[in-house]
């Protein structure tokens, strides 16, 4: 499942540079996560790095983008340069 940032985001700027896939960007009001690029850090780390650094715990699993760990790994392989 890809992650999403809730409206509790305080725009602290710490999550964006932590994303190894470049899935996080500044949206109109808060940061947003591109579900097409988010692998929950599968292939890079054991845990999602954005969740680890978020000071307000506003990054949650996106119920609209349910994916298994296997699917996330396949996405990682597809978007990672060879």
MIDRENDO-447269 format. One record per atom (N, C-alpha, C): x, y, z; residue in one letter. Coordinates in steps of 0.1 Angstrom, whole numbers, padded with zeros to 4 digits, always signed. Example, Ala and Ser with C-alpha at 12.3 -4.5 7.8 and 13.67 -1.06 7.14 Angstrom:
BEGIN
+0132-0057+0078A
+0123-0045+0078A
+0132-0033+0078A
+0128-0022+0071S
+0137-0011+0071S
+0129+0000+0079S
// end
This chain:
BEGIN
+0008-0012+0000X
+0000+0000+0000X
+0009+0012+0000X
+0006+0021-0008X
+0014+0034-0008X
+0010+0042+0004X
+0018+0051+0008X
+0015+0060+0019X
+0008+0073+0015X
+0003+0080+0024X
-0003+0093+0021X
-0001+0102+0033X
-0001+0115+0031X
+0001+0125+0041X
-0012+0131+0044X
-0016+0132+0057X
-0029+0137+0061X
-0028+0152+0063X
-0039+0158+0065X
-0040+0173+0066X
-0034+0178+0080X
-0029+0169+0088X
-0022+0172+0100X
-0007+0177+0097X
-0003+0176+0085X
+0010+0180+0080X
+0013+0194+0084X
+0025+0197+0090X
+0029+0210+0093X
+0039+0216+0084X
+0041+0210+0073X
+0051+0215+0063X
+0065+0217+0068X
+0069+0208+0076X
+0082+0209+0083X
+0094+0206+0073X
+0091+0201+0062X
+0102+0198+0052X
+0111+0187+0055X
+0108+0178+0064X
+0118+0167+0067X
+0115+0155+0059X
+0103+0152+0055X
+0100+0140+0048X
+0105+0139+0034X
+0104+0150+0026X
+0107+0150+0012X
+0121+0145+0009X
+0132+0150+0016X
+0145+0146+0012X
+0148+0131+0017X
+0140+0126+0025X
+0142+0112+0030X
+0137+0102+0020X
+0128+0105+0011X
+0122+0096+0002X
+0132+0092-0009X
+0136+0079-0009X
+0146+0074-0019X
+0140+0074-0034X
+0127+0074-0035X
+0120+0073-0048X
+0116+0086-0053X
+0118+0097-0046X
+0113+0110-0050X
+0098+0111-0051X
+0091+0103-0043X
+0076+0103-0043X
+0069+0114-0036X
+0077+0122-0027X
+0071+0132-0019X
+0074+0146-0025X
+0064+0154-0026X
+0066+0168-0032X
+0056+0177-0024X
+0059+0190-0026X
+0051+0200-0020X
+0038+0201-0028X
+0026+0200-0021X
+0014+0201-0028X
+0009+0216-0026X
-0004+0218-0029X
-0009+0232-0028X
-0009+0237-0014X
-0012+0228-0004X
-0012+0232+0010X
-0003+0224+0019X
-0001+0211+0016X
+0007+0202+0024X
+0015+0194+0014X
+0025+0186+0020X
+0032+0177+0011X
+0023+0166+0007X
+0026+0160-0004X
+0018+0149-0010X
+0028+0138-0014X
+0022+0125-0015X
+0030+0114-0019X
+0024+0108-0032X
+0032+0107-0042X
+0028+0101-0054X
+0027+0086-0053X
+0015+0080-0053X
+0013+0065-0051X
+0020+0057-0062X
+0022+0063-0073X
+0029+0056-0084X
+0044+0054-0081X
+0050+0062-0072X
+0064+0061-0069X
+0066+0056-0055X
+0056+0056-0046X
+0058+0052-0032X
+0059+0037-0031X
+0070+0032-0026X
+0071+0017-0023X
+0072+0014-0008X
+0068+0024+0000X
+0070+0023+0015X
+0085+0020+0018X
+0094+0024+0009X
+0108+0022+0011X
+0112+0007+0009X
+0103-0001+0004X
+0106-0015+0001X
+0117-0015-0010X
+0127-0023-0008X
+0139-0023-0017X
+0150-0013-0013X
+0147-0004-0004X
+0157+0005+0001X
+0160+0003+0016X
+0149+0003+0024X
+0150+0003+0038X
+0140-0007+0044X
+0141-0010+0056X
+0132-0019+0063X
+0119-0012+0067X
+0119+0001+0069X
+0108+0009+0073X
+0107+0021+0064X
+0095+0027+0062X
+0093+0039+0055X
+0101+0050+0062X
+0110+0056+0055X
+0118+0067+0061X
+0110+0080+0064X
+0100+0083+0056X
+0092+0095+0059X
+0085+0093+0072X
+0080+0081+0075X
+0073+0079+0087X
+0082+0080+0099X
+0095+0075+0097X
+0105+0076+0108X
+0108+0090+0112X
+0108+0100+0102X
+0112+0113+0106X
+0101+0123+0108X
+0089+0119+0105X
+0077+0128+0107X
+0075+0131+0121X
+0075+0144+0125X
+0074+0148+0139X
+0059+0148+0144X
+0050+0147+0135X
+0035+0148+0139X
+0028+0135+0135X
+0035+0125+0130X
+0028+0112+0127X
+0016+0114+0118X
+0018+0121+0107X
+0007+0124+0097X
+0008+0116+0085X
+0017+0106+0084X
+0019+0098+0072X
+0013+0084+0075X
+0003+0080+0068X
-0004+0068+0070X
-0005+0060+0057X
-0010+0047+0058X
-0012+0039+0046X
-0024+0045+0039X
-0023+0045+0026X
-0033+0051+0017X
-0043+0040+0014X
-0056+0041+0019X
-0065+0030+0017X
-0070+0029+0002X
-0067+0039-0006X
-0071+0039-0020X
-0060+0032-0029X
-0049+0029-0023X
-0038+0022-0030X
-0032+0010-0022X
-0040+0000-0021X
-0037-0012-0014X
-0027-0020-0022X
-0015-0023-0017X
-0005-0031-0023X
+0002-0041-0013X
+0005-0053-0018X
+0012-0062-0009X
+0027-0058-0009X
+0035-0064+0000X
+0049-0061+0000X
+0055-0066-0013X
+0050-0077-0019X
+0055-0082-0032X
+0052-0072-0043X
+0040-0066-0043X
+0037-0056-0053X
+0046-0044-0052X
+0048-0040-0039X
+0057-0028-0037X
+0071-0031-0042X
+0076-0044-0040X
+0089-0047-0045X
+0090-0047-0060X
+0079-0052-0067X
+0079-0051-0081X
+0079-0037-0086X
+0072-0028-0079X
+0072-0014-0083X
+0086-0008-0081X
+0092-0012-0070X
+0106-0007-0068X
+0115-0011-0079X
+0114-0024-0083X
+0122-0028-0095X
+0119-0021-0107X
+0106-0018-0110X
+0102-0011-0122X
+0107+0004-0122X
+0108+0010-0111X
+0111+0025-0111X
+0126+0028-0108X
+0133+0017-0104X
+0147+0019-0100X
+0156+0017-0113X
+0164+0027-0116X
+0173+0026-0128X
+0182+0014-0127X
+0184+0007-0138X
+0192-0005-0138X
+0206-0002-0138X
// end
